Amino acid sequence: MGQVFSLPFKLLKTTTDFYGGFFHYFWGKGRHSDYLLGPDSAFPYFKPKSSDSREVSLFKQHARIHLYTLASAFYLYKKPHYRKSSYKEDLVDNLRNVAIPGTGLPLSMFVRSKLTALGFILTASPVCSLVSAFHLWLRTGFKSSISKEYAERLLAPNDWFSYWRLNCRVAGMHALLNDVPVGYDMENKWTFLKEGKDRGVPVSPYMDSPAIVVKHRNEEGG
């Protein structure tokens, strides 16, 4: 019974940590300070402790990385992108075929402006994480922890979509800050396949033909 009464407070704590951590990097000290770990960090959330288990330590690290890169998407939004004229254009193109299960609404609808993207992050993220936590609780016959699953979905998601977007944000930031190193040419799938074949490096099979129409060759999932 005690767990039932404590659940709202645990969910509230996780939600406030999400908002606090996100805004720390979005417009707080974290926007202009170095990304530091340990006692030198100005980040007030998920401070590592010597008593932390490995699981807790990795969760805190993952949560910090997730919130940092999530906020960085707004910094990158109108900046040049290695695949497109801007990060926004790449984001819209990549999310047009992705939807929250059961809605059929492409996520690209919500990222066409910074304002709608911010609103979506601040509302849909907690709501979808809560629905996911209750869904797992029902599927496991009420055995899973709602608060733990909610925290994982919201702060340290480990699903393919979250890892994909995290990778895109990190790659976008790295390319921008390093003037798009030569290796980013390989993001063009045709360039990657041709270069792999020329160098004798195993690549995915493809059809070798004198002529072919290629659609969206420079987009993920194209």
C-alpha positions in Angstrom: 0.0 0.0 0.0 2.9 2.3 0.8 4.1 2.0 -2.8 0.8 3.2 -4.1 0.9 6.3 -2.0 4.5 7.0 -2.9 4.1 6.5 -6.6 2.8 10.1 -7.4 5.7 11.6 -5.5 8.3 9.4 -7.4 6.7 10.3 -10.7 6.7 14.0 -9.8 10.4 13.9 -8.8 11.3 12.2 -12.1 9.3 14.8 -14.0 10.9 17.8 -12.2 14.3 16.3 -12.8 13.5 16.0 -16.5 12.4 19.7 -16.7 15.2 21.0 -14.5 17.9 19.0 -16.4 16.6 19.9 -19.8 16.3 23.7 -19.0 19.8 23.7 -17.4 21.2 22.8 -20.9 18.5 24.7 -22.9 18.9 28.1 -21.4 20.7 27.7 -18.0 24.4 27.5 -17.0 24.8 24.3 -19.1 24.2 26.2 -22.3 27.5 28.0 -22.1 29.6 26.0 -19.8 31.8 23.0 -20.6 30.2 19.5 -20.3 32.0 18.2 -17.2 31.5 15.1 -15.1 32.1 14.5 -11.4 32.5 17.2 -8.7 33.6 19.8 -11.3 30.2 19.7 -13.0 27.7 22.6 -12.6 24.8 20.2 -13.4 22.7 20.0 -10.2 21.0 16.7 -11.1 22.1 13.1 -11.1 25.3 13.8 -9.1 27.4 10.7 -9.0 27.9 9.2 -5.5 30.5 6.7 -4.3 27.7 4.6 -2.9 26.0 4.3 -6.4 25.7 0.9 -7.8 26.9 0.3 -11.4 23.3 0.4 -12.6 22.5 3.7 -10.9 25.8 5.2 -12.0 25.1 4.3 -15.7 21.5 5.6 -15.4 22.8 9.0 -14.2 25.3 9.1 -16.9 22.8 8.2 -19.6 20.3 10.7 -18.2 22.8 13.5 -18.4 23.8 12.7 -21.9 20.2 12.3 -23.0 19.1 15.7 -21.6 22.2 17.5 -22.9 21.7 16.2 -26.5 18.0 16.8 -26.3 18.6 20.5 -25.5 21.4 20.7 -28.1 18.8 19.9 -30.9 17.5 23.5 -30.4 21.0 24.9 -30.6 21.5 23.0 -33.9 18.0 23.8 -35.3 18.9 26.5 -37.8 22.6 25.6 -38.0 24.1 24.1 -41.2 23.9 20.3 -41.4 26.3 18.0 -43.1 23.5 16.4 -45.1 21.1 19.3 -45.5 21.0 23.1 -45.5 20.0 23.0 -41.8 19.5 20.5 -38.9 15.8 21.4 -39.1 15.5 20.2 -42.7 17.2 16.9 -41.9 15.0 16.5 -38.8 11.8 17.1 -40.7 12.8 14.7 -43.5 13.9 11.9 -41.1 10.8 12.1 -38.9 8.1 12.2 -41.6 7.9 8.4 -41.6 8.0 8.0 -37.8 4.9 8.2 -35.6 4.0 7.5 -32.0 2.4 4.1 -32.0 -1.4 4.2 -32.4 -1.6 7.8 -33.5 -0.5 7.7 -37.2 0.7 11.3 -36.8 4.2 11.8 -38.3 6.6 13.4 -35.8 7.7 15.8 -38.5 4.5 17.7 -37.8 5.9 18.8 -34.5 9.4 19.9 -35.5 8.7 22.4 -38.2 9.3 25.2 -35.7 11.3 25.6 -32.5 8.1 26.5 -30.6 6.1 23.4 -31.6 9.2 21.2 -31.0 9.7 22.6 -27.6 6.0 22.2 -26.7 6.1 18.6 -27.9 9.2 17.8 -25.8 7.7 19.3 -22.7 4.3 17.7 -23.0 4.5 14.5 -25.1 7.7 13.2 -23.5 6.3 12.9 -20.0 2.9 11.7 -21.3 4.3 9.0 -23.6 6.7 7.9 -20.9 3.9 7.5 -18.4 1.7 5.6 -20.9 4.6 3.3 -21.7 5.2 2.7 -18.0 1.6 1.7 -17.3 1.5 -0.4 -20.5 4.5 -2.4 -19.3 2.9 -2.7 -15.9 -0.3 -4.2 -17.4 1.7 -6.5 -19.8 3.7 -8.0 -16.9 0.6 -8.6 -14.8 1.3 -5.7 -12.5 4.8 -6.9 -11.7 6.9 -4.1 -13.2 7.7 -0.9 -11.4 5.8 2.0 -12.9 8.1 4.6 -11.4 11.3 2.9 -12.5 10.0 2.4 -16.1 8.8 6.0 -16.2 12.2 7.3 -15.1 13.9 5.1 -17.8 11.6 6.1 -20.6 11.8 9.8 -19.7 15.4 10.3 -18.6 17.5 7.4 -20.0 15.5 5.8 -22.8 17.1 2.7 -24.3 14.9 2.1 -27.3 16.2 2.3 -30.9 14.4 5.6 -31.7 16.1 7.4 -28.8 19.5 6.0 -29.6 19.0 6.9 -33.3 18.1 10.5 -32.4 20.9 10.8 -29.9 23.4 9.6 -32.5 22.0 12.2 -35.0 22.4 15.0 -32.5 25.9 14.1 -31.6 26.9 13.6 -35.2 25.3 16.9 -36.1 27.1 18.7 -33.3 30.5 17.1 -34.1 30.2 17.9 -37.8 29.3 21.5 -37.1 32.0 22.2 -34.6 34.7 20.5 -36.8 33.7 22.0 -40.1 32.3 18.8 -41.5 35.3 16.4 -41.6 35.9 14.4 -44.8 34.5 11.2 -43.4 31.0 12.7 -43.4 30.9 12.2 -47.1 30.2 8.5 -46.3 26.7 9.6 -45.0 25.8 9.6 -48.7 24.8 6.0 -49.1 25.9 5.8 -52.7 29.3 7.3 -51.9 29.7 4.8 -49.1 28.9 1.8 -51.2 31.2 2.9 -54.1 34.0 3.7 -51.7 33.6 0.4 -50.0 33.7 -1.5 -53.2 36.7 0.5 -54.5 38.7 -0.2 -51.4 37.7 -3.8 -51.1 35.8 -3.3 -47.9 32.7 -5.5 -47.4 29.5 -3.5 -47.7 25.8 -4.3 -48.0 24.9 -5.9 -51.3 23.6 -3.6 -54.1 22.7 -3.8 -57.7 25.5 -2.8 -60.2 23.7 -1.4 -63.2 24.6 1.2 -65.9 21.7 3.4 -64.9 19.2 3.5 -62.1 16.8 6.0 -60.4 17.7 6.5 -56.8 15.3 8.2 -54.5 16.3 10.0 -51.3 19.8 8.6 -51.5 21.1 11.2 -49.0 18.5 10.6 -46.2 18.4 8.1 -43.4 15.9 5.5 -44.2 15.9 6.6 -47.9 
